[in-house]
Amino acid sequence: MASNRFWQLNRRPVDDDVSGALSLETEAMPELADGQVLVKAVYLSMDAGTRMWMTEREDSYQPPLELGTKMVGLVLGHIAASRHAGFAEGDLVRGFGQWAEHAVIEPELSGLVKVDTGISDIKQHFGVLGFNGWTALWGLQETAGVEAGHNVLVSAAAGATGVLACQIAKILGANIYGLAGGPDKCRWLESQLGIAQAIDYKNDDIAAELAKVEGGIDAYFDNVGGPILDDVLPNMALYGRVALCGLLAQYKGDGRGQGPEHFDQILMKRLRVEGFFSPDFMDQGERLTQQLKEWLEQGRIDTPFDVTDGIENVLTAYDKLFTGGNIGKVLVRI
Ligand SMILES: NC(=O)c1ccc[n+]([C@@H]2O[C@H](COP(=O)([O-])OP(=O)(O)OC[C@H]3O[C@@H](n4cnc5c(N)ncnc54)[C@H](OP(=O)(O)O)[C@@H]3O)[C@@H](O)[C@H]2O)c1
């Protein structure tokens, strides 16, 4: 009988012990109910925000996952069976499913969409044309209001969202400063993405480096939150904006660190700090994808991929997001 392997969340992970909280399970191939589809995964997307869903916190934008259930994540794959009129066997689709070889998906509840089969590298549906691309474009343009000549700072600049934010900010005509861990990533950001300066947040004095930026930081695209924000706020320009994309430094616990030490700077510099979340602008997805696709075809933007093979190696891939083991988008090929 055909079987399906999947990752199950058994308990709330403590700090870095994600592997102790999940187990790889095998089941008989799931039966579909009316309105559901079965997606045979080609790639699973590893997304840092899913770490928060493993915690108990009730007040996040995503309720905690129930223990004893399949781990949820983004899937790109083909429809293997359908009991939904909008999807047929063979369609290439992307949406929220499970960390599984085969995901059972209710399209309306999980943002499942058919994706363009004309894209030569389908990984780009998790790269430039995926949620990270939408998020980077939206955060810079709509939330941060980035314009030509602005000084833009991006944290986790060598990660999936960060590399795209750096490249899009460049297309918008901004001067880009990036924060990343270690000299190798910093060299890569400067030489490969051509950003003005990469600051090694693990070894450099962030505040001292940012203080040298003439005119201050007009827009901070923040992927991490945590203590780095304390170094950034005093170095923002008057009327600057902080586009709060993610809180990577705070996903492991209940998320409630102390507020930023330099909270006063929000008033002193008349800053605007705004969080944004990609499912809120899914209805704009087609427009965002169109713009990103044009830049992709023009060779102005790209995503490096970090691909791990095999469902059994999901946790090794996932761990990179929190230890800095990746440049660009982390995927698992099934
Ligand atoms: N708002 C939205 O709609 C939306 C959508 C997608 C993603 N996001 C957010 O975007 C952020 C990036 O996520 P991603 O999935 O694209 O991951 P990613 O950037 O590919 O990977 C994470 C990278 O962040 C860095 N990092 C990890 N812990 C850190 C810490 N404590 N302080 C500073 N840097 C740290 C690491 O690089 P280093 O070597 O540089 O440390 C790591 O490689 C996350 O906060 C995620 O939740 C938000």
The ligand as an SDF file (V2000), in Angstrom:
LIG
                    3D

 48 52  0  0  0  0  0  0  0  0999 V2000
    6.2530   39.6700    7.3000 N   0  0  0  0  0  0  0  0  0  0  0  0
    6.1440   38.6880    6.4190 C   0  0  0  0  0  0  0  0  0  0  0  0
    5.1450   38.5440    5.7360 O   0  0  0  0  0  0  0  0  0  0  0  0
    7.2980   37.7490    6.2530 C   0  0  0  0  0  0  0  0  0  0  0  0
    7.3570   36.8480    5.1510 C   0  0  0  0  0  0  0  0  0  0  0  0
    8.5040   36.0200    5.0030 C   0  0  0  0  0  0  0  0  0  0  0  0
    9.5170   36.1060    5.9680 C   0  0  0  0  0  0  0  0  0  0  0  0
    9.3780   36.9580    7.0180 N   0  0  0  0  0  0  0  0  0  0  0  0
   10.4290   37.0890    8.0300 C   0  0  0  0  0  0  0  0  0  0  0  0
   11.6530   37.3600    7.3970 O   0  0  0  0  0  0  0  0  0  0  0  0
   12.7110   36.9700    8.2520 C   0  0  0  0  0  0  0  0  0  0  0  0
   13.6980   36.1450    7.4370 C   0  0  0  0  0  0  0  0  0  0  0  0
   13.1270   34.8630    7.2760 O   0  0  0  0  0  0  0  0  0  0  0  0
   13.5810   33.8510    6.1880 P   0  0  0  0  0  0  0  0  0  0  0  0
   12.6700   32.6910    6.2950 O   0  0  0  0  0  0  0  0  0  0  0  0
   13.7470   34.5960    4.9050 O   0  0  0  0  0  0  0  0  0  0  0  0
   14.9990   33.3500    6.7380 O   0  0  0  0  0  0  0  0  0  0  0  0
   16.4260   33.6130    6.1600 P   0  0  0  0  0  0  0  0  0  0  0  0
   16.5980   35.0880    6.1360 O   0  0  0  0  0  0  0  0  0  0  0  0
   16.7030   32.8310    4.9640 O   0  0  0  0  0  0  0  0  0  0  0  0
   17.4110   32.9420    7.2800 O   0  0  0  0  0  0  0  0  0  0  0  0
   17.6080   33.4330    8.4520 C   0  0  0  0  0  0  0  0  0  0  0  0
   18.9550   34.1940    8.5590 C   0  0  0  0  0  0  0  0  0  0  0  0
   18.7820   35.1430    9.5890 O   0  0  0  0  0  0  0  0  0  0  0  0
   19.9700   35.3070   10.3080 C   0  0  0  0  0  0  0  0  0  0  0  0
   19.6770   35.2080   11.7530 N   0  0  0  0  0  0  0  0  0  0  0  0
   19.2190   34.1330   12.4240 C   0  0  0  0  0  0  0  0  0  0  0  0
   19.0750   34.4250   13.7230 N   0  0  0  0  0  0  0  0  0  0  0  0
   19.4730   35.7250   13.8710 C   0  0  0  0  0  0  0  0  0  0  0  0
   19.5690   36.6090   14.9710 C   0  0  0  0  0  0  0  0  0  0  0  0
   19.2250   36.2330   16.2110 N   0  0  0  0  0  0  0  0  0  0  0  0
   20.0060   37.8770   14.7620 N   0  0  0  0  0  0  0  0  0  0  0  0
   20.3610   38.2660   13.5260 C   0  0  0  0  0  0  0  0  0  0  0  0
   20.2910   37.4830   12.4240 N   0  0  0  0  0  0  0  0  0  0  0  0
   19.8570   36.2260   12.6030 C   0  0  0  0  0  0  0  0  0  0  0  0
   20.9080   34.1980    9.8770 C   0  0  0  0  0  0  0  0  0  0  0  0
   21.9300   34.7650    9.0810 O   0  0  0  0  0  0  0  0  0  0  0  0
   23.2660   35.4210    9.7190 P   0  0  0  0  0  0  0  0  0  0  0  0
   24.3780   34.5200    9.3490 O   0  0  0  0  0  0  0  0  0  0  0  0
   23.3310   36.7470    9.0760 O   0  0  0  0  0  0  0  0  0  0  0  0
   23.0580   35.4860   11.2110 O   0  0  0  0  0  0  0  0  0  0  0  0
   20.0670   33.2860    9.0030 C   0  0  0  0  0  0  0  0  0  0  0  0
   20.7740   32.7610    7.9180 O   0  0  0  0  0  0  0  0  0  0  0  0
   12.0640   36.1880    9.4040 C   0  0  0  0  0  0  0  0  0  0  0  0
   11.9520   37.0270   10.5310 O   0  0  0  0  0  0  0  0  0  0  0  0
   10.6950   35.8380    8.8480 C   0  0  0  0  0  0  0  0  0  0  0  0
    9.7360   35.6360    9.8460 O   0  0  0  0  0  0  0  0  0  0  0  0
    8.3000   37.7610    7.1740 C   0  0  0  0  0  0  0  0  0  0  0  0
  1  2  1  0
  2  3  2  0
  2  4  1  0
  4  5  1  0
  4 48  2  0
  5  6  2  0
  6  7  1  0
  7  8  2  0
  8  9  1  0
  8 48  1  0
  9 10  1  0
  9 46  1  0
 10 11  1  0
 11 12  1  0
 11 44  1  0
 12 13  1  0
 13 14  1  0
 14 15  2  0
 14 16  1  0
 14 17  1  0
 17 18  1  0
 18 19  2  0
 18 20  1  0
 18 21  1  0
 21 22  1  0
 22 23  1  0
 23 24  1  0
 23 42  1  0
 24 25  1  0
 25 26  1  0
 25 36  1  0
 26 27  1  0
 26 35  1  0
 27 28  2  0
 28 29  1  0
 29 30  1  0
 29 35  2  0
 30 31  1  0
 30 32  2  0
 32 33  1  0
 33 34  2  0
 34 35  1  0
 36 37  1  0
 36 42  1  0
 37 38  1  0
 38 39  2  0
 38 40  1  0
 38 41  1  0
 42 43  1  0
 44 45  1  0
 44 46  1  0
 46 47  1  0
M  CHG  2   8   1  16  -1
M  END
$$$$
